[in-house]
Structure formats: C-alpha cells, structure tokens
C-alpha cells in the first residue's frame, strides 16, 4: 500500500510549525547513520533523487494561506535544487565519534530556510577506520519518527551491492501550477469550510449520541461527560513550574551524545517485571536522572519529574498516511524510587492510565483551536506548557536486520528528537538487535553533559542487571518440570 500525502498540513502539524516563532520551540528531528565506509556518491545522490520523486514532500515548501484562513499548504518548490539539500563534508579532528558529534551540533541547532523544502542531508567522511556518517535533518511538521522510518526505507538495501533502480517505476513529476492570490484565498476558504463543516457534523453526531445515551442511561452518560471534560482539563492544564531543581535553564543551544545497549537484554529485563521494552527504557532513563540529581543536587531528589512521550496513533488506513500520527502525552514519572523493579512497575501503571485518557482522540480538535490564535499568542501559551517539561522520551522501532546505503553498511542508527522547550530528549531506536540511544541536551539545563551520560549508563545498568535474574528464573522453572 502506497503512502498518501495531503496537500495541507493537519491542524497539529500547523501548530508545530506556528509556535516556532519562539526559537526555543524549534522542532527539528536529527538522524545520524554511522557507516562502515564512504558511500558511493553517484548511487547516494541518485537514491535521494529517486526518493524525492516517491516522497513529494521532499520537493515541497510551506505556503501560508491568505489571512491565515486555513492551515498552510504544501506546494512544489519552483527552484528545487537537490544539490542544496545534499552536501558532503569532512570531519575535523581525529575522526572520532565525539569529533563527529561536535561537528554536527551547530548544524543540528540551525533553523531551516522557510523558502525551501524543510530537510537537509550531510555525508561526513574522514571518520576513524575509513568510516563515514550521514546526518539527516528534517522538520517535525513533515513527519514524526515512525513516519520518517517509512519515508527513508527507499534509501536502504539488504546488501552492499547495487539494488534495482527505481527509475522505471517512478511517478512523473506533477505539473507545477502556481496559484494567484485570489485562487489561494478561495482554496483556503473552501478547505476551511470543509473542515468546519466536518467539525459541525462530528459535534452534532456526538451530541445526538450523547443525548441518546443521556436518555437511555443518564447517570452513566453524565459520568462519562464529566470524565471527558476532566481529561481535557488534564491535557491542557497550565504548568509553568519546572519540577527539577537542576534542569531549570532553557536556551537554543544543543549538546548531543549517544549510548547503545543490547536489545535482547533490555527486552528480557522488561519481561521479568511484566512490562514492555518502553517501560524498561523509561525506567533506565529515570534511574539515570536520579543518579544525576544525587550527584549534583544540594537537597533531596525530587519525587517526580514531568515527561512528554508521544503515542503512535497509526492504524488501518492512517498507517499509510504521511505526516505526524501521534499524541504528545505529558505526565509525571517517578524519579526517587531506587528499586528498578518498583520503578518500572510504577511507570507501567502510569503509562497505562495516561493512554486511557478520553481526551486523547480530541488532540487534533484542540490543536485546531490553538492554531487559530495569532502565532505569538499560541507560542506564548503552549511555550509556557512545553518549557515546564523536564524531559521527552521517544522509542522508535527500526529494522531488525542490517541494511546498507549506497554500498556502505549502516553500523548504527541514532535519532535525536527535538527539545521543544524541554531540558533534554532521550530517543531510542531499535536496529539489528541493538537499542541505540540519541541524547539531546540543552546546555543551559544540563550543565554537565558528560556526567549526565555517565549517570544515564548507571540507570541502564540497573535495569539490564535484571536480565540475568530473568534468565536464571526461566532455567530454574524449566529444570523443575
């Protein structure tokens, strides 16, 4: 089934785009692929040329609607120049991973040229052992992490040898027809009329169903309505106080780090506690935060911190729709619990509770409400909420086998999610039996990045130590049969 691309931003995508008026709320996804050699340039450039035909968003720029009547349109870039988006550079220093990250950090912080498509790719050679790396930067308004995996699938092959060219089956580039101001206005007016009409129909249907429920079972219907209203209040509650006594500063700076763990061990640890890999991942991150606060704090470790975690909404036909298909879930997570088993179980309970919030399906409607505000107002309101978040965690599944890029084996895949006002973002990407973690830190909040990474490793050690216990219990049970 082919991925579908809408001609306009969704309400939530438009909001991501709109609030960037505040530079601290920039929303850029950075991806680093470490390669065992320098990829073949002709094949590499050709792959991206083909991908830009299959994924039209790579050739499109954002066009605002007249008077902001509707969300922005995606329209063809008349001056699209693939060579602007693809660059080749050489790493400085000795070519270590740290040299690479220090080179990438200033690039990762930069805003996009809004007159062009919102992505850039840099191949960096000169790494130790003849290795290379690829940095892909893409704006979050284009896609979330899961969607990005689907978008870039056309770049990789299952072997080092050249794959079958896609050229024969590539779609023709559509004719570019630029709208006049009047045509843009009428188009936006029509789109907005459709959206508002759909909203009214949904509201009438909800009211009709609600009235029917109220007649048939008045007490239960009233309780459900009250629960939904409380859930909306929970989702939108204003929060300006940062809970961490350490992670308080905010800036537009960025520090990057990486860490890698064995996926099977992490999965075994999660199963030992009756949780998921994501539960074990968050338990390890919170354990690292506890160690960091103990090492740098002057008082007691905070009982809880505020975390945002995206929930993937892809299912059915929506699974093939491009763009963002997630809900940002913001909730409190335990930090002070020293026992990793107890911590993981508590995290599991809170995630299950948050996923059941009845307001989650209403996020797109709420985003549409905020998108109607002037940019400065939306940025101020949402910025105060987003900057109160201490950390963001993201867990993206990738291929469970090795893949290749233009003749080079991809040894590691690291994703670095945007801070969007938080102190740090810890993004996990599972690839070929490894759980690869990209850490984005605001240096104004995380003043000792190296020690934070060391503390994060301690948190993972605590969780991974459960895996041998799980294996021992399984062997004991087997022997007793």
Secondary structure, DSSP 8 states (H G I E B T S, - for coil): ---B--SB--HHHHHHHHGGGSGGG--EEEEEEEESS---HHHHHHHHHHHHHHSGGGGEEEE--GGG-SS-EEEE-TT--HHHHEEEEE--TT--HHHHHHHHHHHHH----TTS-SEEEEEEE--GGG-EEEEEEEETTT--HHHHHHHGGGG-BSSSS----SGGG-----------HHHHHHHHHHHHHHHHHHHHHHHHHHHHHHHHHHHHSHHHHHHHHHHHHHHHHHHH------S-SSS----S--EEEEEEEEHHHHHHHHHHHT--HHHHHHHHHHHHHHHHHHHH-SS---SEEEEEEEEE---GGGGGB-S--EEEEEEEEE-S---HHHHHHHHHHHHHHHHT-TTGGGHHHHHHHHHTS-HHHHHHHHHHHHTT--EEEEEEE--SS--EETTEEEEEEEEE---TTSSEEEEEEEETTEEEEEEEE-TTT-S-HHHHHHHHHHHHHHHHTHHHHHHHHHHHHHHT-
